[in-house]
């Protein structure tokens, strides 16, 4: 049989034309009106309308015909653009603020570094000055040569040279230690001093009495062992192991009154001379400008054994 639409040959029993896709009706049963079949074929021969295309066309037409929805979409786009612009502005502002803060912090760090560097340089200079002072003290301490003027503040102990207002380290490096047990504190405020009652000890001189007074001539508080000494007293009166000492002009342990008077002269003020008949000694005190005091105790038997040397100047 043939396809009623395209007249292509269709096999018996096929339901569709393999050429155009036309639905093939089989031979109607007996009694069926042929006109109805023709009418059915006419229906099949009519142009087919896509079921899916019709709703889409209607939808596009509805969208195109809805101006309010276009306006709403435009508003949404504008709002999104505004939000994005605000976010960008916030990010840029935050970045700029952070940059400024970083610059301020860097400037502060630079200033602090400069201050630290300046302080470090000052500390280095002070340390160098202290080292130079200690080096000078060490050189002087190893030199037994003592000036002839008794106002020079120089003296010698056990072959080492010392000078008033030098640092206590003069003593510590030569085996002397100080006893501060009687003091509430072992530090001194600027321009403060102790009495000349700090006892020094040395294993070589177990029974000799040596005392010093300390002064802080620095601008900040200092511990005792970093201070200077303004006074010293050596008492060998009852010592079996006396401390050998040398004073300006060659006066030393064992010198007689005649030798002392020959070098220093005899004190002109009667109050500067004291005689103890019971203990058999004479004491001479030499004073200069109410600043430097040198007191010598000379025994009839044994000569000069004790001395006291002090300066009250803070220059």
Secondary structure, 3 states (H helix, E strand, C coil): CECCCCCCECCCCCCECCCCCCECCCCCCCCCCHHHHHHHHHHHHCCCCCHHHHHHHHHHHHHHCCHHHHHHHHHHHHHHHHHHHHHHHHHHHHHHHHHHHHHHHHHHHHHHHHHHHHHHHHHHHHHHHHHHHHHHHHHHHCCCCCCCCHHHCEEEECCEEEECCCECHHHHCCCCEEECCCCCCCEECCCCECCCCEEEEECCEEEEEEEEEEECCCCCCEEHHHCEEEEEEEECCCCCCCCCEEEHHHCECCCCHHHHHHHHCCCCCHHHEEEECCCCEEEEEEEECCCEEEEEEEECCCEEEEEEEEECCCC
